[in-house]
Amino acid sequence: MWWLAHGEHEVPTDLEWLSSHELGHLDSIRFTKRRNEYLTRRWTAKQAIATVLELARSPSALERIEVRHHDSGAPYVTIDGTRADLDVSLSDRAGWAVCLVGPPGSAAAGTLGIDLEIVEPRTDGFVGDFFTSAEQAFVGGLQQPDRRDEVVNLIWSAKEAALKVQQVGLRADTRTVAVEIEPDQRPDGWAAMTVTGTNGRMPGWWRRDGVFLLTIAFAAQSGPPRRLATGSDLATAEPVHSWIDRPVC
């Protein structure tokens, strides 16, 4: 299993790498933020999928790859219009996108979920609205503000990753899934986590790179993914909000 990250500044302005279907959808997006997110997610996904499947990464080759969505919102991959036999999950935050790719032969939508967040202040009201009572108590016991910011965003990110596994996303009450975080990180930077929901326990992993938090949840136990060398390093990434100066395309 593999993951890859790219920033919006790395997305080519020439859009030949998009399919006609994707170009049609892009034309319907009025808001700059959504347009940037769409392009960054698609560029990142196509780069990751092409690398894993050992396909060319020229614009004409990437145009053949599409990430489409089931009615539930779960993504799936097609190549030349035919369903590819692998599972993917996507997320974006603050000008950056990540893609998680399962190994070939793993095409089962909803077997994995990825989420990207940044460490930033969250209010007590946010914690009260979206966290379970046990999670609220855990956060309330944290004394250091920096640690609180990390943990609150980590729990939120883990919930989002797990709800993707359940194929419901944020349509569901985030208090229906409970997060347990292991603080001890492995030498490769990953630490274990578990999310328990209505469908049982979803094991996963988390890591912090610079100001970014990355969480991954699975339907079944799996080791942490490897970072593809063709992507960027989140440890040196800076959050960007380029859309603020021009909110509408």
Secondary structure as UniProt FT lines:
FT   STRAND          2..7
FT   HELIX           8..10
FT   TURN            16..17
FT   HELIX           20..27
FT   HELIX           32..52
FT   TURN            53..54
FT   HELIX           59..62
FT   TURN            63..64
FT   STRAND          65..69
FT   TURN            71..72
FT   STRAND          75..79
FT   TURN            80..81
FT   STRAND          82..83
FT   STRAND          88..93
FT   TURN            94..95
FT   STRAND          96..101
FT   TURN            104..105
FT   TURN            109..110
FT   STRAND          112..118
FT   HELIX           124..130
FT   HELIX           133..140
FT   HELIX           145..165
FT   TURN            166..167
FT   HELIX           169..171
FT   HELIX           174..176
FT   STRAND          178..181
FT   TURN            187..188
FT   STRAND          191..197
FT   TURN            198..199
FT   STRAND          200..209
FT   TURN            210..211
FT   STRAND          212..218
FT   STRAND          226..227
FT   TURN            229..230
FT   HELIX           234..236
FT   HELIX           242..245
//
